Amino acid sequence: MSRMSLDVGALLLEMVPFARTLGIAWDSVGDGRAICRLPDREELHNHVAGPHAGALFTLAETASGAAMLSVFGDQLERAVPLATSARVEYRKVAKGEVRAEARVLRAREGVVGALDAGERPEFDVAVDVRNGDGEVVCVLNVTWTLRPNRG
């Protein structure tokens, strides 16, 4: 499967039904970056009428997965992508619709080269979650690995 023909947003929503449940929508995905939105819905709110921390985390982790797939989606036949850890920082109460912007922090060549060498490469994806005013309300760093398929 070529990187150019992969509809990352659709693939991710197919692979991760929970992201569909939250109503995550895509603005853009490609070249190691992804931007998606979480609608402002009352059933996703917390006790202070903003998006629940779990919804913010899921939005950010979903964006990280899309950014990762936009670079490494062509490796799915030989490796399984797995999030191995995540660090989240909630900076302020979010209100309204929020938007997550993710970016892969390691060059493709190094990750694929490690996979070619039989290793299990790890790499980070950084995500900023912003409210409607553009203020960062949450940041997330997700460490991903590509686990080689056993053959």
N, C-alpha and C positions, 0 to 999 in steps of 0.2 A: 504494500500500500504506500503510495507516495505521500510525502508531506504536503504537497500542493493540493491533493484531492480530498484530504481529510476534513470533514466538517466537525471540528473539535467540539463546539458547543452542543450539537445534536448528539454526538457520540457520548459525551460526558453525561448528558441528561438521560440517555438510554442506559448507561452503565450504573448511574447513581440515582435511583428513583427518589431518594429523599430530597435531592436538589429540585426535582420537579414539584414535590409536595410543597416546598417553600415558595414556589413561583419565581425562581431565579430567572432573569432574562439577560441576554447577552448584548453588549454594545459592540465589542470587537474581540477577536482572538487571532493571534498570529505572531510569528517571529519572537517567541519566548515571552509574550505579553498577553494579558487577558483583562478585559474590563466587563464586569457584570453588575447587575442591580438587584436589590431586594425591595419589593414593593412595600409600601406602608399599609399593613393590614392589621387590624385590631387583634386578630388571633395569634399574631407573631409578637405582640407586645409583652413587656415585663410590667412590674409594679409601678414604674414611673412613666408609663405610656410611650416608651420607645421600643425599638427592636430588642428582643431578648438576647442576652449574651450568647446563648447557644445558636440563635439564628445568625448573629453577626459572625460567629466562628465558622458556621457552615458556609455562609456566603464567601468568606475569605478563603477557606480551605478549598472550596469549589473553584474559585478563581485561580488558586495556585495549581490545581489539577489541570485546568484548561491551558494555562501558560506552559506547564510541563508537557502536556500532550502536543501542543503546537510545535514543540521542538523535537520530541522523542516519540511521537505517535507512530512513526514508521518502524519503530523497534518492537512493537507489540507482539509480533510473531515469534520473537526470540526472548523476550523478557517481560515480566509483570511489574508495572510501576506500583510502588507502595509508599505511602507516607509513613515515615518511621518516628518522627517526633514533630511537635509544633510548640511554639512559644507565642503566647498571645498577651497583648497589653491593651487593656481598655482605658482610654485616655479621658473620655468625657461621655456624657449621656448623649446618645444619638436620638435624633427626632426625624420623622418623615422617612422618605425613601433614602436608602444608603447605596453607595457605589463602591465596589472593591476593584482595585487596580493591582494586578500581580505581575511580577517580572522574575524570570529565571536568572540566577546570579552566577551560573557557571557556563562556560562555553561548551557548545555541543561536541566539538572535537574531542575534548578531554573526557567527557562522559562516554561517548561512543567508543573511543579508544580503549578506555578501561574495560568496557563490556567486551570488545574484541579480544582483549587479553585474558578473558575468562574471569575478570573481577566483577564485583557487585558495586558499581559506582554509587556515590551519594552526592547530592547537590541540594542547594537551598533555593527556595522561592520566597521572595519578600512580597508582602501584600499590605497596602494602605487602604483602609476603609474610611470613606468620607461621607459627611452628611450633605444635604442639598446646598449648603453655603460653601462647600469645598473644604471645610475643616476636617482634619484627621480625627476620627473618634476611636479608632482601633487600629493596631498594627499586628501583623502575624508573620512569623517566619516558620515555614514548613520545610523540613528536611525530607527529601524523597530519595528512594533508591530504585534502581532497575534490577530486579532479581532475575538472573538468567533462568530460562526454562530448563528443566532437567530433561535430557534427551537421551 
